[in-house]
Structures are given as structure tokens and as C-alpha cells.
């Protein structure tokens, strides 16, 4: 059974240099673009090299939501990877969504509620065992049978306290888990030389560059290429390592 530090929190200085390179005034994040990812989803878009091979990660484009002004790809970079959280897993996502909230002002509750209703309440927890994910309030109600499946555990809890109370408890657990990662995220950014107080401005600078680069990639019809994103407190630079783009460099100042 994995401990929290193994399943969700990472030491950012232990990342392989093939994934992240720490320089004097920035960090270099390695990413890959593909027209079609052969991963079961077949989506066009970008992935952190750190997330390639993770079956839970779908490639994303520059597209943003109606209420959030940066894309899922920026979320993966800033709120997961550079904050020192796993690229996937419900606990990691709980913590990353709090970082997203701090960066964009978004409300994590709808996402927490969706994960509870679609996954947790059905006994599906990604990244760790169900029992380690459940809050103490629910643990105290369990009378575990060795042969019980995770789905049966959740049915048992629902029978005891009802769907609404169970759902509310699980959503509250997401909030508590999410807030528990705030200190780790801030420390991770500082260790990398990044200012956590500029996470909003850095996110907007990255989104500005991604809008341009993603449009070029889609219009070109290129099958794939690798890139390196330099992220600093004053400037972000997107360096495409492909002769088709003549080693194109796109940059944006951090406001």
C-alpha cells in the first residue's frame, strides 16, 4: 500500500532531466505534441513527457473552458507537475484543483462532485487504495468483511448513512486533501526558483504562447514534434525542436 508521499507528492528536484531541467532563471519542461496519440483515446494535442504512458492522461489542446482562462495542458504543467503532485490520481487531482483555484479563481467543488459521483461512490479510486482515500468519518462506520469489494464497501456506507451524507462527506474529503497540499506546492515552486505569487501571470503567459503554437501545429498537419517550455518569473519561452518549424521560438512576458 502506497504512502501519501509516494502516491501523490513528489520531490521536484528528483525529476529526471529528461522531464525537467532547472536552470538559473527558469525551468525547462519537456513536452510532446502529436496529431493523433496512440493511447486508446486518439486525441490531438500536447502531453507532458512526464505523463506519457499514464493511461489516465488524455492529450489536450489550447482550448479553455468557459469559466477558466487557461487550458488543461497548463493545469497539468503548473498545478500538477511543478507543484510536485502526481500527474494523475484522485488525491493528486484534489490538490492540483486547489492550486488551479488559487491561480484562476475557479471553484473546485463541481469537479470534486463529479469525481465523487462518477468514481469514488462506485468504488473507483485512482492512485491508491479506496481504504486509504476514505476520510476517518467513513472509516469509523465500516465493518469490513475480508471478501468485500470496493464497490460493496461503498454500497455498505450508502446503506448506513444515505447517498447525500455519503456524497457530502466525500466532497469535503476532497477539499481537505486539496488544502493539505498547499504548503508542498508553494515549497516546490520556491525550490524551482519560481514565485508562487506569480502563478496567475505565468499561467496567462503560457496560455498566450500555447494559443499561437497550437494553432500553428494544427494548421501544419504535422504528425508530432517535441518541445521545451522555459518557465520563469519574468518570461516564458516555447522552443519547438523540429526542423519543420525552423526551431521556432515563441515567447511571452510574465505581467
C-alpha positions, -999 to 999 in steps of 0.1 A, spaced: 0 0 0 15 34 -10 20 62 14 8 97 5 44 108 -2 49 80 -27 15 82 -44 8 119 -47 37 142 -36 70 144 -54 103 160 -47 106 182 -78 144 182 -76 143 144 -82 126 147 -115 147 133 -144 164 159 -165 147 143 -195 114 157 -180 125 189 -162 157 209 -163 163 235 -136 183 265 -148 194 297 -132 164 319 -142 138 293 -153 128 257 -155 127 238 -188 97 215 -191 98 188 -218 66 182 -238 54 164 -269 28 172 -295 11 146 -317 -16 148 -343 -31 115 -330 -19 99 -298 -19 61 -299 -31 57 -263 -66 45 -266 -81 80 -268 -66 91 -302 -68 128 -292 -48 155 -309 -27 177 -286 0 180 -260 13 159 -232 40 165 -206 67 139 -212 62 131 -176 27 119 -183 34 99 -214 25 63 -207 0 72 -179 -33 56 -191 -53 83 -173 -39 112 -192 -55 124 -224 -37 148 -247 -51 184 -245 -50 214 -268 -50 252 -262 -88 250 -256 -100 266 -224 -133 262 -205 -160 289 -202 -150 298 -167 -113 290 -167 -89 311 -189 -61 285 -192 -62 250 -207 -59 216 -192 -24 214 -205 -14 244 -184 -31 228 -154 -10 197 -159 22 218 -160 16 243 -133 -8 228 -108 4 192 -110 40 188 -123 57 220 -110 36 219 -78 51 185 -70 20 164 -74 14 132 -94 2 138 -130 -29 116 -122 -47 101 -92 -77 114 -73 -56 127 -44 -32 144 -67 -62 160 -86 -77 171 -53 -45 190 -45 -40 203 -81 -75 217 -83 -69 238 -52 -38 252 -70 -60 258 -101 -84 277 -78 -57 299 -64 -43 306 -99 -76 313 -117 -103 319 -90 -122 287 -102 -144 268 -78 -132 232 -74 -165 219 -60 -181 209 -93 -150 188 -103 -150 173 -68 -187 164 -70 -182 149 -105 -153 127 -93 -173 116 -63 -204 107 -84 -186 91 -113 -157 73 -95 -155 73 -57 -191 64 -49 -187 35 -73 -155 22 -55 -131 35 -81 -100 54 -67 -71 61 -90 -36 62 -75 -42 44 -41 -65 20 -23 -100 31 -15 -95 25 22 -66 49 24 -86 75 4 -117 75 26 -119 100 55 -119 89 91 -156 97 94 -164 69 70 -137 46 83 -154 46 116 -186 33 101 -171 3 83 -173 -33 94 -150 -47 68 -155 -82 55 -123 -96 40 -142 -105 9 -158 -71 3 -150 -54 -30 -145 -16 -31 -180 -13 -48 -195 -33 -19 -178 -11 7 -194 20 -9 -228 3 -11 -225 -6 26 -217 30 35 -245 43 15 -269 19 32 -257 32 66 -259 70 61 -276 76 28 -264 89 -6 -265 126 3 -245 123 35 -220 100 18 -216 123 -11 -212 154 11 -185 136 32 -166 126 1 -167 161 -14 -155 175 19 -127 149 19 -116 162 -15 -114 197 -1 -94 186 29 -70 166 8 -67 195 -17 -58 220 10 -33 197 26 -11 201 -5 -9 239 -4 24 240 16 40 214 -6 31 232 -38 44 265 -25 77 249 -14 80 231 -47 77 263 -67 102 281 -45 127 252 -47 125 256 -85 131 293 -83 95 302 -92 74 327 -73 40 312 -62 25 347 -61 30 349 -99 12 316 -107 -17 335 -123 5 357 -145 27 327 -155 -3 307 -165 -16 335 -187 17 339 -204 19 302 -211 -17 302 -225 -8 331 -248 21 312 -263 1 279 -264 -27 296 -284 -2 305 -311 18 273 -311 -12 250 -310 -28 268 -340 4 265 -360 7 228 -352 -29 221 -362 -27 241 -394 5 225 -404 -9 190 -401 25 178 -386 23 143 -371 44 150 -340 73 171 -325 90 177 -292 93 210 -275 108 226 -244 90 252 -224 111 276 -204 91 289 -174 104 318 -154 92 346 -132 97 372 -159 93 354 -192 81 321 -207 95 307 -239 82 278 -261 110 262 -281 98 238 -308 125 213 -316 116 204 -352 131 215 -385 96 219 -400 92 249 -377 128 260 -382 134 255 -345 106 280 -339 107 301 -306 77 318 -292 78 338 -260 56 359 -237 65 382 -209 50 375 -174 30 405 -165 
